[in-house]
Amino acid sequence: MFGSQQRSNTSGLEALLHRPRPTAWQQFLRRPCVYLARELYNRRQQSSAVLPLAPPPSLPPQAGSDPVSVVCISDTHNTQPALPDGDILIHAGDLTQSGTFQELEVAIAWLRRQPHPIKIVVAGNHDLLLDADRDNHNGVASAGDDVDAAALRRSLDWGDIIYLEDEETTVTVTCNNNNNSNSNGQRRLRHLRVYGSPRTPRHGSWAFQYPRETDVWASEKHAVPGGVDVLVTHGPPQGHLDAAAGLGCAHLLGALWGARPRPRLHVFGHVHEGGAGVEALRFDGLQAAYERTVAAGGGVWNLVRTAAHFVLALLGPAVEAQSLLVNAAMVGGLRDEERRVPVKVFI
């Protein structure tokens, strides 16, 4: 059982991340310049921020490459939703509600039964047992007071699941489109680099957390490698699919700007209400001006700059999207009573 302090921290984070979505009027009254800047920025977005999406969103194809279908889920919290077929299945954390060994066993067994040829998972802040740094924390008592947490982690049978914890892997995808074969009739292959991290800014006493003011993504241990095709984190970058409150990480956003080339796909969750959806990033003047307004909490001149870049974006040539962002949180509502559909994208 959690101690009283753990329960207090838990209720605080749950209230923040899972609170009901404020109305547009409430958002405007709270931070009018941020609200108006977001409205301008969102008008330029080609992808809807509301699930489900049809047809599946995609980025412009790279020369000589075949599309790969990716099924994105996150924050299943002990639920087992039906999943569409795809080349790759990505779970961006919070497989469980309390992070016990028993919950993880059930969630992993469910994922292993899925037919996707490649399955990639990162942990979330609820998946307590997976965080080795918590082994001496009394919160691990949820797995049993006298249990060797390290031994329990080792006994988890991940099977064909690729579990990533601040690390990179390269996966080989066999393209299944009938037209995707070479002159000898052999299926074409695509090699994708994937980096996964479970880390989120600290709020309460959960797993895989860091101080919000600390730029963990600049450290050698947690830095996003340059040239990865797919980035999987549990939490969102600031200002993008992170609810009107701006719950995402500013330093993670900075890591996206600094990556060369930038990830084609970034999958995350963590923010249940008001965040789920898909967004295309262009890394242009409008996006930068909008993000500056969010980071500053508003400001008239920040809003003016955003409006100016919005006009320039309308009048200028179209800017091709570089990264596709997916908040794949599968639950929502005031008490996580809503169930969402998985997001399927093509890269």
GUBATOR-348696 format. One line per 10 residues: for each residue y, z, x of C-alpha. Coordinates in Angstrom, 3 decimals, padded with zeros to 6 digits. Each point is the difference from the previous one (the first is absolute). Example, Ala and Ser with C-alpha at 12.3 -4.5 7.8 and 13.67 -1.06 7.14 Angstrom:
<atoms>
-004.500,007.800,012.300  003.440,-000.660,001.370;
</atoms>
This chain:
<atoms>
000.000,000.000,000.000  003.561,-000.583,001.123  002.170,002.996,000.777  003.151,000.767,-001.971  002.216,-001.702,002.588  -002.154,-003.120,-000.158  000.223,-000.028,-003.793  003.777,000.321,000.191  000.271,-002.860,002.466  -002.385,-002.068,-002.062;
001.977,000.433,-003.202  003.220,-000.858,001.821  -001.311,-003.279,001.391  -001.719,-000.933,-003.250  003.239,000.578,-001.896  001.888,-002.216,002.429  -002.439,-002.874,000.330  -001.293,-000.054,-003.555  003.094,000.828,-002.024  000.813,-002.355,-002.880;
002.016,-003.075,000.838  003.709,000.601,-000.735  001.693,-002.367,-002.399  002.341,-002.674,001.328  002.957,002.004,-001.283  -001.215,003.148,001.783  -000.438,-001.963,003.230  003.504,-001.416,-000.300  001.582,003.392,-000.650  -001.852,001.587,002.902;
000.892,-002.597,002.646  002.053,-002.846,-001.484  000.481,-001.999,003.218  -003.687,000.204,000.910  -000.975,-001.009,-003.522  002.300,-003.039,-000.008  -001.076,-001.038,003.507  -003.642,000.194,-001.072  000.723,-002.099,-003.086  001.585,-002.707,002.157;
-002.830,000.101,002.518  -002.718,-000.117,-002.657  001.553,-003.034,-001.677  -000.826,-001.999,003.097  -003.634,001.080,000.035  -002.491,-002.649,-001.046  -002.890,002.437,-000.547  -000.021,002.266,-003.032  000.089,003.749,000.607  -002.163,000.612,-003.067;
-003.776,-000.236,-000.098  -002.067,-001.953,-000.819  001.148,-003.135,001.796  -001.105,-003.513,-000.845  -000.547,-002.211,001.828  -000.902,002.113,003.041  002.968,000.189,002.390  -000.230,-001.617,003.392  002.015,-000.885,003.061  000.599,-003.571,001.136;
-003.123,-001.112,001.906  000.067,-000.072,003.769  -000.679,-003.350,001.613  -003.716,-000.653,000.391  -001.077,003.170,-001.818  -001.926,000.495,-003.222  000.979,002.618,-002.594  -001.810,003.332,000.043  -000.201,002.074,-003.191  000.732,003.707,000.391;
-000.671,002.570,-002.735  002.394,002.941,000.419  -000.523,003.495,-001.422  001.304,003.471,000.820  000.201,003.485,-001.491  -003.182,-000.239,-002.029  -000.281,003.830,000.041  -003.718,000.191,-000.883  000.207,-002.860,-002.512  -002.168,-003.103,000.373;
001.852,-002.992,-001.476  -001.565,-003.414,-000.452  000.943,-002.287,002.881  000.358,-003.792,000.128  -001.824,-002.060,002.591  001.726,-000.792,003.268  -000.494,-000.653,003.679  001.426,003.388,001.020  000.286,003.332,-001.833  002.692,002.402,001.238;
000.337,003.626,-001.117  003.269,001.542,001.210  -000.929,003.660,-000.362  -000.364,002.925,-002.395  -003.594,-000.776,-000.818  -000.283,003.571,-001.281  001.995,002.673,-001.783  -000.843,003.057,002.114  -001.449,-001.522,003.162  -003.358,001.773,-000.113;
-003.176,-001.287,001.609  -001.597,-000.489,-003.410  002.922,-002.046,-001.317  000.076,-002.157,003.119  -003.746,-000.624,-000.185  000.299,-001.284,-003.563  003.046,-002.170,000.751  -001.567,-001.520,003.118  -003.256,-000.720,-001.828  001.962,-001.802,-002.729;
001.887,-002.118,002.530  -003.216,-000.855,001.843  -001.457,-001.399,-003.218  002.807,-002.535,-000.334  -000.972,-003.612,000.816  002.991,-000.870,002.197  -001.152,-001.250,003.432  002.678,002.060,001.774  001.129,003.456,-001.119  002.829,001.863,001.740;
001.110,003.577,-000.746  002.678,002.393,001.223  000.304,003.615,-001.109  002.804,001.487,-002.069  001.677,003.380,-000.129  -002.515,001.219,-002.606  -003.007,-000.799,002.208  000.224,003.340,001.792  -003.383,000.119,001.709  000.676,-003.213,001.920;
002.969,001.528,001.857  -001.358,001.680,003.149  003.370,001.666,000.601  -000.628,002.138,-003.096  -003.292,001.476,001.218  001.614,003.373,000.694  002.139,-000.099,-003.139  -001.116,002.182,-002.889  000.419,-002.978,-002.317  -003.329,-001.317,001.286;
-001.558,002.897,-001.882  -000.354,-002.496,-002.838  -003.056,-001.277,001.878  -001.418,003.495,000.479  001.278,002.981,001.982  -002.631,-000.105,002.740  -000.573,-003.733,000.190  000.349,-001.960,003.240  002.504,-002.623,-001.142  -000.659,-002.220,003.020;
-003.717,-000.012,-000.767  000.704,-000.932,-003.603  002.163,-002.918,001.097  -002.730,-001.238,002.313  -002.547,000.156,-002.809  001.995,-002.291,-002.293  -001.842,-003.314,-000.241  002.628,-002.742,-000.039  -002.608,-002.763,000.163  001.693,-003.399,000.191;
003.457,001.462,-000.704  002.551,-000.299,002.808  001.858,003.332,000.105  003.292,-000.185,001.895  001.968,002.992,001.236  002.948,-001.120,002.126  -002.031,-002.882,001.365  -000.463,-003.743,-000.133  -002.951,-002.223,-000.751  -000.576,-003.746,-000.121;
-001.989,-001.371,-002.932  -001.528,-003.441,-000.373  000.211,-001.518,-003.467  -002.159,-002.883,-001.179  002.193,-002.138,-002.233  -001.889,-000.722,-003.225  002.161,-002.760,-001.436  -002.118,-003.151,-000.388  002.609,-001.989,001.915  000.086,002.470,002.871;
-002.592,-001.549,002.306  000.226,-001.937,003.209  -001.263,-003.525,000.695  -003.523,001.338,000.525  -000.063,001.653,-003.414  000.197,003.502,001.483  002.093,002.689,-001.664  003.303,000.658,001.686  000.663,003.441,001.412  003.220,001.996,000.176;
000.554,002.898,002.357  002.434,002.635,-001.255  001.377,002.968,001.891  000.313,003.113,-002.168  001.710,003.294,000.869  -000.443,003.099,-002.148  001.708,003.397,-000.073  -000.249,002.888,-002.494  003.326,001.632,000.949  002.808,000.906,-002.429;
003.199,002.085,000.272  -000.588,003.720,-000.466  000.423,001.603,-003.376  -002.116,003.077,-000.552  -003.196,000.734,001.899  -002.128,-003.119,-000.198  -001.952,-002.211,002.367  001.337,-002.474,002.585  003.655,000.966,-000.365  002.962,-000.165,002.373;
003.603,001.274,-000.190  002.099,-002.528,-001.903  002.626,-000.068,002.745  -002.602,-000.819,002.691  -000.630,-003.643,000.841  -003.763,000.183,000.481  -000.201,-003.796,-000.136  001.869,-000.191,003.302  -002.622,002.098,001.803  -002.728,-001.672,002.016;
-002.701,001.686,-002.100  001.269,-001.168,-003.388  001.997,-003.147,000.767  -000.815,-003.061,-002.092  -001.365,-002.614,002.436  001.898,-003.253,000.194  -001.666,-002.986,-001.590  -002.203,001.772,-002.554  -000.669,-002.093,-003.083  -000.589,002.906,-002.390;
001.578,003.461,000.095  -001.544,002.781,-002.093  001.851,003.308,-000.321  -000.300,002.680,-002.623  003.739,000.215,-000.616  002.682,-002.643,-000.644  003.013,-000.976,002.087  003.343,001.307,-001.231  001.605,-001.970,-002.795  -003.001,-002.152,-000.842;
-002.409,000.822,-002.837  000.708,003.705,000.569  001.593,000.864,-003.375  003.673,000.403,-000.745  000.071,003.228,002.028  -000.614,-001.883,003.243  -003.057,002.001,001.051  -001.100,-002.407,002.729  000.355,000.413,003.754  003.077,-001.444,001.726;
-001.792,-000.069,003.355  -002.907,-001.991,-001.440  002.548,-002.482,-001.317  001.447,-000.205,003.496  -003.467,-000.726,001.381  -000.295,-002.955,-002.389  003.330,-001.395,001.163  -001.005,000.447,003.640  -003.460,-001.585,-000.253  -000.338,-003.489,001.507;
-001.455,-001.859,-001.732  000.191,002.094,-003.125  -003.097,000.927,-002.038  -000.849,-002.584,-002.637  -001.166,002.772,-002.324  000.878,003.707,-000.222  -002.113,002.078,-002.403  000.806,003.605,-000.956  000.130,002.422,-002.937  000.964,003.704,-000.132;
002.857,-000.410,-002.508  -001.689,-000.239,-003.380  002.777,-000.295,-002.535  002.728,-002.586,000.381  -001.394,-001.517,003.175  -003.099,-002.056,-000.766  000.399,-003.748,000.318  000.517,-002.869,002.422  003.073,-001.001,001.992  000.760,-002.749,002.513;
002.112,000.852,003.050  002.209,-002.623,001.637  001.713,002.155,002.644  003.374,-001.617,-000.598  003.563,001.191,-000.530  -000.478,000.915,-003.654  -003.029,002.142,000.734  001.777,001.735,002.894  003.107,000.712,-002.093  -002.082,001.385,-002.864;
-002.007,002.223,002.354  003.211,001.292,001.592  001.239,001.012,-003.450  -003.253,001.821,-000.783  -000.020,001.821,003.346  003.609,001.123,-000.465  -000.608,001.180,-003.548  002.599,-002.445,-001.298  003.545,-000.777,001.046  002.437,-002.497,-001.479;
000.321,-002.074,003.171  -003.782,-000.134,000.367  -000.189,-001.308,-003.558  002.729,-002.572,000.722  -001.949,-001.253,003.026  -003.167,-000.234,-002.094  001.855,-001.986,-002.669  001.440,-002.347,002.623  -003.432,-000.674,001.487  -001.373,-000.507,-003.508;
002.543,-002.782,-000.603  -000.803,-001.546,003.389  -003.711,000.099,-000.837  000.654,-001.809,-003.285  002.148,-002.691,001.588  -001.898,-000.431,003.252  -003.401,-001.538,000.742  -003.103,001.840,-001.150  -001.357,002.496,002.527  -003.778,000.015,000.290;
-001.762,003.323,-000.497  -001.550,001.446,003.137  -001.897,003.007,-001.351  -001.618,000.865,-003.312  000.150,003.691,-000.962  -002.457,001.535,-002.464  000.196,003.496,-001.467  -003.545,000.146,-001.340  000.051,003.482,-001.588  -002.654,-000.061,-002.716;
001.221,002.975,-002.039  003.360,000.680,-001.590  001.763,001.885,-002.734  001.258,003.566,-000.098  -003.486,001.443,000.586  -001.695,-003.043,001.523  -001.437,-000.822,-003.408  000.780,-003.718,000.307  -002.470,-002.371,001.631  001.217,-003.155,001.714;
-001.790,-003.179,000.967  -000.673,-000.899,003.641  002.345,-002.434,001.717  -001.526,-003.184,001.388  002.084,-002.004,002.446  -000.536,-002.975,002.292  001.095,-000.234,003.616;
</atoms>
